[in-house]
Amino acid sequence: MEYCVGMIVRAKAGRDKNSFFVITSLEDNFAFIADGKRRKVEKPKKKKLIHLAATNTVVGDFDTNRKVRKILSEFQDN
């Protein structure tokens, strides 16, 4: 699966396993992810791509933590 900025992903490994995030940027084999609560958009977490599961959802507007939390709330409920 090809990852892109704005894609909703699920963490497969680590302390944040099974949590959903938005990819804020990509660098080599790493993605910088944020959830708007524990990991803010201003200071995203660096995570290897092999530890992420992609969804088919890509969002365009995730510039504030409030918007990220609102977008991800739909995924957390399922």
HTML snippet that shows the backbone in 3Dmol.js (N, CA, C, O; Angstrom):
<script src="https://3Dmol.org/build/3Dmol-min.js"></script>
<div id="view" style="width:600px;height:400px;position:relative"></div>
<script>
const pdb = `
ATOM      1  N   MET A   1       0.847  -1.185   0.000  1.00  0.00           N
ATOM      2  CA  MET A   1       0.000   0.000   0.000  1.00  0.00           C
ATOM      3  C   MET A   1       0.887   1.241   0.000  1.00  0.00           C
ATOM      4  O   MET A   1       1.896   1.304   0.703  1.00  0.00           O
ATOM      5  N   GLU A   2       0.504   2.190  -0.773  1.00  0.00           N
ATOM      6  CA  GLU A   2       1.250   3.442  -0.863  1.00  0.00           C
ATOM      7  C   GLU A   2       0.722   4.414   0.191  1.00  0.00           C
ATOM      8  O   GLU A   2      -0.471   4.719   0.227  1.00  0.00           O
ATOM      9  N   TYR A   3       1.607   4.887   1.033  1.00  0.00           N
ATOM     10  CA  TYR A   3       1.231   5.829   2.078  1.00  0.00           C
ATOM     11  C   TYR A   3       1.344   7.250   1.541  1.00  0.00           C
ATOM     12  O   TYR A   3       2.188   7.536   0.692  1.00  0.00           O
ATOM     13  N   CYS A   4       0.489   8.138   2.041  1.00  0.00           N
ATOM     14  CA  CYS A   4       0.539   9.537   1.634  1.00  0.00           C
ATOM     15  C   CYS A   4       0.160  10.418   2.821  1.00  0.00           C
ATOM     16  O   CYS A   4      -0.429   9.953   3.797  1.00  0.00           O
ATOM     17  N   VAL A   5       0.504  11.680   2.719  1.00  0.00           N
ATOM     18  CA  VAL A   5       0.193  12.645   3.777  1.00  0.00           C
ATOM     19  C   VAL A   5      -1.323  12.807   3.851  1.00  0.00           C
ATOM     20  O   VAL A   5      -1.994  12.973   2.832  1.00  0.00           O
ATOM     21  N   GLY A   6      -1.848  12.757   5.072  1.00  0.00           N
ATOM     22  CA  GLY A   6      -3.283  12.884   5.286  1.00  0.00           C
ATOM     23  C   GLY A   6      -4.005  11.559   5.416  1.00  0.00           C
ATOM     24  O   GLY A   6      -5.205  11.534   5.692  1.00  0.00           O
ATOM     25  N   MET A   7      -3.291  10.448   5.219  1.00  0.00           N
ATOM     26  CA  MET A   7      -3.913   9.134   5.319  1.00  0.00           C
ATOM     27  C   MET A   7      -4.152   8.763   6.780  1.00  0.00           C
ATOM     28  O   MET A   7      -3.321   9.047   7.643  1.00  0.00           O
ATOM     29  N   ILE A   8      -5.280   8.135   7.050  1.00  0.00           N
ATOM     30  CA  ILE A   8      -5.586   7.607   8.380  1.00  0.00           C
ATOM     31  C   ILE A   8      -4.946   6.230   8.471  1.00  0.00           C
ATOM     32  O   ILE A   8      -5.139   5.391   7.591  1.00  0.00           O
ATOM     33  N   VAL A   9      -4.183   5.997   9.536  1.00  0.00           N
ATOM     34  CA  VAL A   9      -3.504   4.716   9.732  1.00  0.00           C
ATOM     35  C   VAL A   9      -3.770   4.196  11.147  1.00  0.00           C
ATOM     36  O   VAL A   9      -4.127   4.950  12.053  1.00  0.00           O
ATOM     37  N   ARG A  10      -3.583   2.874  11.304  1.00  0.00           N
ATOM     38  CA  ARG A  10      -3.704   2.234  12.613  1.00  0.00           C
ATOM     39  C   ARG A  10      -2.338   1.689  13.003  1.00  0.00           C
ATOM     40  O   ARG A  10      -1.657   1.066  12.188  1.00  0.00           O
ATOM     41  N   ALA A  11      -1.940   1.922  14.240  1.00  0.00           N
ATOM     42  CA  ALA A  11      -0.655   1.419  14.725  1.00  0.00           C
ATOM     43  C   ALA A  11      -0.777  -0.082  14.985  1.00  0.00           C
ATOM     44  O   ALA A  11      -1.708  -0.524  15.658  1.00  0.00           O
ATOM     45  N   LYS A  12       0.164  -0.866  14.452  1.00  0.00           N
ATOM     46  CA  LYS A  12       0.163  -2.314  14.647  1.00  0.00           C
ATOM     47  C   LYS A  12       1.082  -2.750  15.770  1.00  0.00           C
ATOM     48  O   LYS A  12       0.990  -3.888  16.230  1.00  0.00           O
ATOM     49  N   ALA A  13       1.966  -1.876  16.223  1.00  0.00           N
ATOM     50  CA  ALA A  13       2.946  -2.267  17.235  1.00  0.00           C
ATOM     51  C   ALA A  13       3.255  -1.087  18.136  1.00  0.00           C
ATOM     52  O   ALA A  13       3.054   0.072  17.774  1.00  0.00           O
ATOM     53  N   GLY A  14       3.746  -1.415  19.316  1.00  0.00           N
ATOM     54  CA  GLY A  14       4.183  -0.386  20.238  1.00  0.00           C
ATOM     55  C   GLY A  14       3.151  -0.056  21.292  1.00  0.00           C
ATOM     56  O   GLY A  14       2.114  -0.710  21.401  1.00  0.00           O
ATOM     57  N   ARG A  15       3.447   0.947  22.046  1.00  0.00           N
ATOM     58  CA  ARG A  15       2.592   1.405  23.140  1.00  0.00           C
ATOM     59  C   ARG A  15       1.226   1.875  22.649  1.00  0.00           C
ATOM     60  O   ARG A  15       0.231   1.775  23.367  1.00  0.00           O
ATOM     61  N   ASP A  16       1.186   2.384  21.431  1.00  0.00           N
ATOM     62  CA  ASP A  16      -0.047   2.925  20.867  1.00  0.00           C
ATOM     63  C   ASP A  16      -0.744   1.951  19.915  1.00  0.00           C
ATOM     64  O   ASP A  16      -1.454   2.377  19.004  1.00  0.00           O
ATOM     65  N   LYS A  17      -0.545   0.650  20.122  1.00  0.00           N
ATOM     66  CA  LYS A  17      -1.112  -0.397  19.283  1.00  0.00           C
ATOM     67  C   LYS A  17      -2.631  -0.256  19.197  1.00  0.00           C
ATOM     68  O   LYS A  17      -3.298   0.002  20.199  1.00  0.00           O
ATOM     69  N   ASN A  18      -3.173  -0.431  17.979  1.00  0.00           N
ATOM     70  CA  ASN A  18      -4.605  -0.362  17.663  1.00  0.00           C
ATOM     71  C   ASN A  18      -5.200   1.033  17.779  1.00  0.00           C
ATOM     72  O   ASN A  18      -6.423   1.171  17.769  1.00  0.00           O
ATOM     73  N   SER A  19      -4.388   2.060  17.887  1.00  0.00           N
ATOM     74  CA  SER A  19      -4.875   3.437  17.890  1.00  0.00           C
ATOM     75  C   SER A  19      -4.775   3.999  16.470  1.00  0.00           C
ATOM     76  O   SER A  19      -3.931   3.572  15.682  1.00  0.00           O
ATOM     77  N   PHE A  20      -5.642   4.955  16.157  1.00  0.00           N
ATOM     78  CA  PHE A  20      -5.657   5.568  14.833  1.00  0.00           C
ATOM     79  C   PHE A  20      -4.945   6.915  14.859  1.00  0.00           C
ATOM     80  O   PHE A  20      -4.997   7.646  15.848  1.00  0.00           O
ATOM     81  N   PHE A  21      -4.279   7.225  13.749  1.00  0.00           N
ATOM     82  CA  PHE A  21      -3.495   8.442  13.605  1.00  0.00           C
ATOM     83  C   PHE A  21      -3.645   8.993  12.194  1.00  0.00           C
ATOM     84  O   PHE A  21      -4.134   8.303  11.299  1.00  0.00           O
ATOM     85  N   VAL A  22      -3.228  10.225  12.000  1.00  0.00           N
ATOM     86  CA  VAL A  22      -3.141  10.861  10.687  1.00  0.00           C
ATOM     87  C   VAL A  22      -1.665  11.049  10.371  1.00  0.00           C
ATOM     88  O   VAL A  22      -0.898  11.496  11.224  1.00  0.00           O
ATOM     89  N   ILE A  23      -1.267  10.712   9.161  1.00  0.00           N
ATOM     90  CA  ILE A  23       0.121  10.933   8.733  1.00  0.00           C
ATOM     91  C   ILE A  23       0.285  12.408   8.395  1.00  0.00           C
ATOM     92  O   ILE A  23      -0.403  12.939   7.523  1.00  0.00           O
ATOM     93  N   THR A  24       1.215  13.069   9.105  1.00  0.00           N
ATOM     94  CA  THR A  24       1.461  14.491   8.855  1.00  0.00           C
ATOM     95  C   THR A  24       2.582  14.710   7.850  1.00  0.00           C
ATOM     96  O   THR A  24       2.579  15.706   7.127  1.00  0.00           O
ATOM     97  N   SER A  25       3.546  13.782   7.797  1.00  0.00           N
ATOM     98  CA  SER A  25       4.615  13.860   6.799  1.00  0.00           C
ATOM     99  C   SER A  25       5.286  12.499   6.676  1.00  0.00           C
ATOM    100  O   SER A  25       5.125  11.635   7.538  1.00  0.00           O
ATOM    101  N   LEU A  26       6.034  12.319   5.604  1.00  0.00           N
ATOM    102  CA  LEU A  26       6.754  11.074   5.329  1.00  0.00           C
ATOM    103  C   LEU A  26       8.225  11.372   5.105  1.00  0.00           C
ATOM    104  O   LEU A  26       8.588  12.416   4.563  1.00  0.00           O
ATOM    105  N   GLU A  27       9.075  10.430   5.536  1.00  0.00           N
ATOM    106  CA  GLU A  27      10.514  10.572   5.367  1.00  0.00           C
ATOM    107  C   GLU A  27      11.124   9.180   5.275  1.00  0.00           C
ATOM    108  O   GLU A  27      11.123   8.446   6.263  1.00  0.00           O
ATOM    109  N   ASP A  28      11.644   8.801   4.114  1.00  0.00           N
ATOM    110  CA  ASP A  28      12.230   7.478   3.873  1.00  0.00           C
ATOM    111  C   ASP A  28      11.259   6.376   4.307  1.00  0.00           C
ATOM    112  O   ASP A  28      10.164   6.278   3.753  1.00  0.00           O
ATOM    113  N   ASN A  29      11.632   5.554   5.274  1.00  0.00           N
ATOM    114  CA  ASN A  29      10.796   4.453   5.771  1.00  0.00           C
ATOM    115  C   ASN A  29      10.038   4.831   7.031  1.00  0.00           C
ATOM    116  O   ASN A  29       9.611   3.951   7.778  1.00  0.00           O
ATOM    117  N   PHE A  30       9.866   6.104   7.278  1.00  0.00           N
ATOM    118  CA  PHE A  30       9.195   6.572   8.488  1.00  0.00           C
ATOM    119  C   PHE A  30       8.024   7.481   8.136  1.00  0.00           C
ATOM    120  O   PHE A  30       8.011   8.151   7.104  1.00  0.00           O
ATOM    121  N   ALA A  31       7.047   7.477   9.028  1.00  0.00           N
ATOM    122  CA  ALA A  31       5.925   8.410   8.924  1.00  0.00           C
ATOM    123  C   ALA A  31       5.850   9.183  10.232  1.00  0.00           C
ATOM    124  O   ALA A  31       6.127   8.641  11.302  1.00  0.00           O
ATOM    125  N   PHE A  32       5.478  10.433  10.139  1.00  0.00           N
ATOM    126  CA  PHE A  32       5.237  11.236  11.327  1.00  0.00           C
ATOM    127  C   PHE A  32       3.730  11.276  11.519  1.00  0.00           C
ATOM    128  O   PHE A  32       2.994  11.729  10.642  1.00  0.00           O
ATOM    129  N   ILE A  33       3.270  10.793  12.684  1.00  0.00           N
ATOM    130  CA  ILE A  33       1.841  10.620  12.912  1.00  0.00           C
ATOM    131  C   ILE A  33       1.379  11.432  14.110  1.00  0.00           C
ATOM    132  O   ILE A  33       2.142  11.673  15.045  1.00  0.00           O
ATOM    133  N   ALA A  34       0.108  11.855  14.070  1.00  0.00           N
ATOM    134  CA  ALA A  34      -0.469  12.637  15.154  1.00  0.00           C
ATOM    135  C   ALA A  34      -1.910  12.190  15.369  1.00  0.00           C
ATOM    136  O   ALA A  34      -2.600  11.787  14.432  1.00  0.00           O
ATOM    137  N   ASP A  35      -2.353  12.272  16.634  1.00  0.00           N
ATOM    138  CA  ASP A  35      -3.752  11.966  16.949  1.00  0.00           C
ATOM    139  C   ASP A  35      -4.474  13.162  17.549  1.00  0.00           C
ATOM    140  O   ASP A  35      -5.674  13.082  17.814  1.00  0.00           O
ATOM    141  N   GLY A  36      -3.779  14.263  17.770  1.00  0.00           N
ATOM    142  CA  GLY A  36      -4.396  15.473  18.276  1.00  0.00           C
ATOM    143  C   GLY A  36      -4.542  15.537  19.781  1.00  0.00           C
ATOM    144  O   GLY A  36      -4.904  16.582  20.321  1.00  0.00           O
ATOM    145  N   LYS A  37      -4.268  14.435  20.473  1.00  0.00           N
ATOM    146  CA  LYS A  37      -4.397  14.417  21.931  1.00  0.00           C
ATOM    147  C   LYS A  37      -3.046  14.119  22.581  1.00  0.00           C
ATOM    148  O   LYS A  37      -2.423  15.007  23.162  1.00  0.00           O
ATOM    149  N   ARG A  38      -2.602  12.879  22.484  1.00  0.00           N
ATOM    150  CA  ARG A  38      -1.294  12.521  23.054  1.00  0.00           C
ATOM    151  C   ARG A  38      -0.158  12.989  22.158  1.00  0.00           C
ATOM    152  O   ARG A  38       0.883  13.441  22.635  1.00  0.00           O
ATOM    153  N   ARG A  39      -0.373  12.874  20.850  1.00  0.00           N
ATOM    154  CA  ARG A  39       0.613  13.323  19.870  1.00  0.00           C
ATOM    155  C   ARG A  39       0.012  14.466  19.080  1.00  0.00           C
ATOM    156  O   ARG A  39      -0.871  14.269  18.245  1.00  0.00           O
ATOM    157  N   LYS A  40       0.497  15.652  19.353  1.00  0.00           N
ATOM    158  CA  LYS A  40      -0.037  16.864  18.732  1.00  0.00           C
ATOM    159  C   LYS A  40       0.482  17.009  17.306  1.00  0.00           C
ATOM    160  O   LYS A  40       1.492  16.413  16.933  1.00  0.00           O
ATOM    161  N   VAL A  41      -0.216  17.799  16.531  1.00  0.00           N
ATOM    162  CA  VAL A  41       0.185  18.071  15.154  1.00  0.00           C
ATOM    163  C   VAL A  41       1.527  18.800  15.131  1.00  0.00           C
ATOM    164  O   VAL A  41       2.325  18.613  14.213  1.00  0.00           O
ATOM    165  N   GLU A  42       1.773  19.638  16.151  1.00  0.00           N
ATOM    166  CA  GLU A  42       3.026  20.392  16.218  1.00  0.00           C
ATOM    167  C   GLU A  42       4.224  19.503  16.544  1.00  0.00           C
ATOM    168  O   GLU A  42       5.354  19.842  16.191  1.00  0.00           O
ATOM    169  N   LYS A  43       3.996  18.373  17.210  1.00  0.00           N
ATOM    170  CA  LYS A  43       5.082  17.480  17.600  1.00  0.00           C
ATOM    171  C   LYS A  43       4.663  16.024  17.352  1.00  0.00           C
ATOM    172  O   LYS A  43       4.374  15.295  18.300  1.00  0.00           O
ATOM    173  N   PRO A  44       4.629  15.597  16.074  1.00  0.00           N
ATOM    174  CA  PRO A  44       4.173  14.243  15.756  1.00  0.00           C
ATOM    175  C   PRO A  44       5.195  13.181  16.137  1.00  0.00           C
ATOM    176  O   PRO A  44       6.369  13.476  16.358  1.00  0.00           O
ATOM    177  N   LYS A  45       4.724  11.943  16.210  1.00  0.00           N
ATOM    178  CA  LYS A  45       5.571  10.804  16.551  1.00  0.00           C
ATOM    179  C   LYS A  45       6.155  10.211  15.278  1.00  0.00           C
ATOM    180  O   LYS A  45       5.462  10.077  14.270  1.00  0.00           O
ATOM    181  N   LYS A  46       7.435   9.857  15.331  1.00  0.00           N
ATOM    182  CA  LYS A  46       8.106   9.213  14.209  1.00  0.00           C
ATOM    183  C   LYS A  46       7.935   7.706  14.358  1.00  0.00           C
ATOM    184  O   LYS A  46       8.324   7.133  15.376  1.00  0.00           O
ATOM    185  N   LYS A  47       7.355   7.063  13.350  1.00  0.00           N
ATOM    186  CA  LYS A  47       7.081   5.631  13.425  1.00  0.00           C
ATOM    187  C   LYS A  47       7.407   4.969  12.095  1.00  0.00           C
ATOM    188  O   LYS A  47       7.154   5.539  11.033  1.00  0.00           O
ATOM    189  N   LYS A  48       7.969   3.764  12.154  1.00  0.00           N
ATOM    190  CA  LYS A  48       8.299   3.024  10.942  1.00  0.00           C
ATOM    191  C   LYS A  48       7.024   2.623  10.201  1.00  0.00           C
ATOM    192  O   LYS A  48       6.006   2.305  10.816  1.00  0.00           O
ATOM    193  N   LEU A  49       7.098   2.643   8.879  1.00  0.00           N
ATOM    194  CA  LEU A  49       5.940   2.308   8.060  1.00  0.00           C
ATOM    195  C   LEU A  49       5.490   0.865   8.241  1.00  0.00           C
ATOM    196  O   LEU A  49       4.307   0.565   8.088  1.00  0.00           O
ATOM    197  N   ILE A  50       6.423  -0.036   8.566  1.00  0.00           N
ATOM    198  CA  ILE A  50       6.037  -1.438   8.734  1.00  0.00           C
ATOM    199  C   ILE A  50       5.190  -1.655   9.993  1.00  0.00           C
ATOM    200  O   ILE A  50       4.564  -2.704  10.146  1.00  0.00           O
ATOM    201  N   HIS A  51       5.169  -0.679  10.882  1.00  0.00           N
ATOM    202  CA  HIS A  51       4.371  -0.767  12.104  1.00  0.00           C
ATOM    203  C   HIS A  51       3.022  -0.078  11.961  1.00  0.00           C
ATOM    204  O   HIS A  51       2.320   0.120  12.952  1.00  0.00           O
ATOM    205  N   LEU A  52       2.651   0.292  10.729  1.00  0.00           N
ATOM    206  CA  LEU A  52       1.385   0.972  10.480  1.00  0.00           C
ATOM    207  C   LEU A  52       0.539   0.172   9.502  1.00  0.00           C
ATOM    208  O   LEU A  52       1.059  -0.427   8.561  1.00  0.00           O
ATOM    209  N   ALA A  53      -0.760   0.169   9.732  1.00  0.00           N
ATOM    210  CA  ALA A  53      -1.716  -0.438   8.805  1.00  0.00           C
ATOM    211  C   ALA A  53      -2.523   0.689   8.175  1.00  0.00           C
ATOM    212  O   ALA A  53      -3.151   1.479   8.880  1.00  0.00           O
ATOM    213  N   ALA A  54      -2.507   0.760   6.866  1.00  0.00           N
ATOM    214  CA  ALA A  54      -3.178   1.836   6.157  1.00  0.00           C
ATOM    215  C   ALA A  54      -4.674   1.567   6.060  1.00  0.00           C
ATOM    216  O   ALA A  54      -5.111   0.419   5.983  1.00  0.00           O
ATOM    217  N   THR A  55      -5.448   2.641   6.067  1.00  0.00           N
ATOM    218  CA  THR A  55      -6.870   2.564   5.747  1.00  0.00           C
ATOM    219  C   THR A  55      -7.053   3.190   4.375  1.00  0.00           C
ATOM    220  O   THR A  55      -6.104   3.727   3.805  1.00  0.00           O
ATOM    221  N   ASN A  56      -8.242   3.126   3.852  1.00  0.00           N
ATOM    222  CA  ASN A  56      -8.503   3.708   2.534  1.00  0.00           C
ATOM    223  C   ASN A  56      -8.971   5.146   2.627  1.00  0.00           C
ATOM    224  O   ASN A  56      -9.493   5.692   1.655  1.00  0.00           O
ATOM    225  N   THR A  57      -8.794   5.766   3.780  1.00  0.00           N
ATOM    226  CA  THR A  57      -9.282   7.126   3.999  1.00  0.00           C
ATOM    227  C   THR A  57      -8.122   8.118   3.990  1.00  0.00           C
ATOM    228  O   THR A  57      -7.119   7.926   4.677  1.00  0.00           O
ATOM    229  N   VAL A  58      -8.273   9.169   3.210  1.00  0.00           N
ATOM    230  CA  VAL A  58      -7.297  10.254   3.167  1.00  0.00           C
ATOM    231  C   VAL A  58      -8.058  11.555   3.422  1.00  0.00           C
ATOM    232  O   VAL A  58      -9.066  11.833   2.772  1.00  0.00           O
ATOM    233  N   VAL A  59      -7.567  12.341   4.367  1.00  0.00           N
ATOM    234  CA  VAL A  59      -8.201  13.618   4.693  1.00  0.00           C
ATOM    235  C   VAL A  59      -7.307  14.756   4.204  1.00  0.00           C
ATOM    236  O   VAL A  59      -6.089  14.606   4.101  1.00  0.00           O
ATOM    237  N   GLY A  60      -7.922  15.878   3.909  1.00  0.00           N
ATOM    238  CA  GLY A  60      -7.153  16.993   3.383  1.00  0.00           C
ATOM    239  C   GLY A  60      -6.898  18.086   4.403  1.00  0.00           C
ATOM    240  O   GLY A  60      -5.885  18.782   4.325  1.00  0.00           O
ATOM    241  N   ASP A  61      -7.795  18.246   5.351  1.00  0.00           N
ATOM    242  CA  ASP A  61      -7.707  19.372   6.274  1.00  0.00           C
ATOM    243  C   ASP A  61      -7.468  18.854   7.690  1.00  0.00           C
ATOM    244  O   ASP A  61      -8.413  18.466   8.378  1.00  0.00           O
ATOM    245  N   PHE A  62      -6.221  18.846   8.123  1.00  0.00           N
ATOM    246  CA  PHE A  62      -5.880  18.366   9.465  1.00  0.00           C
ATOM    247  C   PHE A  62      -4.855  19.281  10.113  1.00  0.00           C
ATOM    248  O   PHE A  62      -3.930  18.812  10.777  1.00  0.00           O
ATOM    249  N   ASP A  63      -5.014  20.577   9.923  1.00  0.00           N
ATOM    250  CA  ASP A  63      -4.014  21.539  10.385  1.00  0.00           C
ATOM    251  C   ASP A  63      -4.090  21.849  11.876  1.00  0.00           C
ATOM    252  O   ASP A  63      -3.133  22.392  12.427  1.00  0.00           O
ATOM    253  N   THR A  64      -5.197  21.524  12.552  1.00  0.00           N
ATOM    254  CA  THR A  64      -5.298  21.769  13.996  1.00  0.00           C
ATOM    255  C   THR A  64      -5.566  20.462  14.728  1.00  0.00           C
ATOM    256  O   THR A  64      -6.084  19.505  14.154  1.00  0.00           O
ATOM    257  N   ASN A  65      -5.207  20.440  15.991  1.00  0.00           N
ATOM    258  CA  ASN A  65      -5.427  19.249  16.804  1.00  0.00           C
ATOM    259  C   ASN A  65      -6.913  18.947  16.961  1.00  0.00           C
ATOM    260  O   ASN A  65      -7.311  17.783  17.016  1.00  0.00           O
ATOM    261  N   ARG A  66      -7.720  19.980  17.033  1.00  0.00           N
ATOM    262  CA  ARG A  66      -9.165  19.793  17.176  1.00  0.00           C
ATOM    263  C   ARG A  66      -9.753  19.066  15.968  1.00  0.00           C
ATOM    264  O   ARG A  66     -10.581  18.169  16.126  1.00  0.00           O
ATOM    265  N   LYS A  67      -9.329  19.447  14.763  1.00  0.00           N
ATOM    266  CA  LYS A  67      -9.814  18.795  13.548  1.00  0.00           C
ATOM    267  C   LYS A  67      -9.358  17.339  13.482  1.00  0.00           C
ATOM    268  O   LYS A  67     -10.120  16.468  13.061  1.00  0.00           O
ATOM    269  N   VAL A  68      -8.125  17.073  13.894  1.00  0.00           N
ATOM    270  CA  VAL A  68      -7.604  15.708  13.889  1.00  0.00           C
ATOM    271  C   VAL A  68      -8.410  14.846  14.852  1.00  0.00           C
ATOM    272  O   VAL A  68      -8.787  13.726  14.505  1.00  0.00           O
ATOM    273  N   ARG A  69      -8.679  15.345  16.051  1.00  0.00           N
ATOM    274  CA  ARG A  69      -9.469  14.582  17.027  1.00  0.00           C
ATOM    275  C   ARG A  69     -10.867  14.286  16.494  1.00  0.00           C
ATOM    276  O   ARG A  69     -11.386  13.187  16.692  1.00  0.00           O
ATOM    277  N   LYS A  70     -11.473  15.248  15.825  1.00  0.00           N
ATOM    278  CA  LYS A  70     -12.819  15.062  15.285  1.00  0.00           C
ATOM    279  C   LYS A  70     -12.819  14.002  14.183  1.00  0.00           C
ATOM    280  O   LYS A  70     -13.710  13.153  14.138  1.00  0.00           O
ATOM    281  N   ILE A  71     -11.837  14.049  13.307  1.00  0.00           N
ATOM    282  CA  ILE A  71     -11.733  13.065  12.223  1.00  0.00           C
ATOM    283  C   ILE A  71     -11.526  11.669  12.787  1.00  0.00           C
ATOM    284  O   ILE A  71     -12.174  10.719  12.348  1.00  0.00           O
ATOM    285  N   LEU A  72     -10.630  11.538  13.756  1.00  0.00           N
ATOM    286  CA  LEU A  72     -10.299  10.223  14.294  1.00  0.00           C
ATOM    287  C   LEU A  72     -11.374   9.674  15.221  1.00  0.00           C
ATOM    288  O   LEU A  72     -11.401   8.468  15.467  1.00  0.00           O
ATOM    289  N   SER A  73     -12.256  10.514  15.740  1.00  0.00           N
ATOM    290  CA  SER A  73     -13.311  10.032  16.636  1.00  0.00           C
ATOM    291  C   SER A  73     -14.232   9.052  15.927  1.00  0.00           C
ATOM    292  O   SER A  73     -14.770   8.145  16.563  1.00  0.00           O
ATOM    293  N   GLU A  74     -14.424   9.214  14.621  1.00  0.00           N
ATOM    294  CA  GLU A  74     -15.246   8.285  13.846  1.00  0.00           C
ATOM    295  C   GLU A  74     -14.605   6.901  13.788  1.00  0.00           C
ATOM    296  O   GLU A  74     -15.319   5.898  13.772  1.00  0.00           O
ATOM    297  N   PHE A  75     -13.291   6.825  13.755  1.00  0.00           N
ATOM    298  CA  PHE A  75     -12.594   5.556  13.681  1.00  0.00           C
ATOM    299  C   PHE A  75     -12.507   4.886  15.051  1.00  0.00           C
ATOM    300  O   PHE A  75     -12.604   3.662  15.142  1.00  0.00           O
ATOM    301  N   GLN A  76     -12.327   5.658  16.105  1.00  0.00           N
ATOM    302  CA  GLN A  76     -12.179   5.107  17.458  1.00  0.00           C
ATOM    303  C   GLN A  76     -13.457   4.434  17.932  1.00  0.00           C
ATOM    304  O   GLN A  76     -13.401   3.483  18.711  1.00  0.00           O
ATOM    305  N   ASP A  77     -14.613   4.915  17.472  1.00  0.00           N
ATOM    306  CA  ASP A  77     -15.883   4.356  17.918  1.00  0.00           C
ATOM    307  C   ASP A  77     -16.153   2.970  17.335  1.00  0.00           C
ATOM    308  O   ASP A  77     -16.849   2.164  17.953  1.00  0.00           O
ATOM    309  N   ASN A  78     -15.610   2.689  16.158  1.00  0.00           N
ATOM    310  CA  ASN A  78     -15.893   1.415  15.486  1.00  0.00           C
ATOM    311  C   ASN A  78     -15.177   0.275  16.132  1.00  0.00           C
ATOM    312  O   ASN A  78     -15.306  -0.866  15.689  1.00  0.00           O
TER     313      ASN A  78
END
`;
const viewer = $3Dmol.createViewer("view");
viewer.addModel(pdb, "pdb");
viewer.setStyle({}, {cartoon: {color: "spectrum"}});
viewer.zoomTo();
viewer.render();
</script>
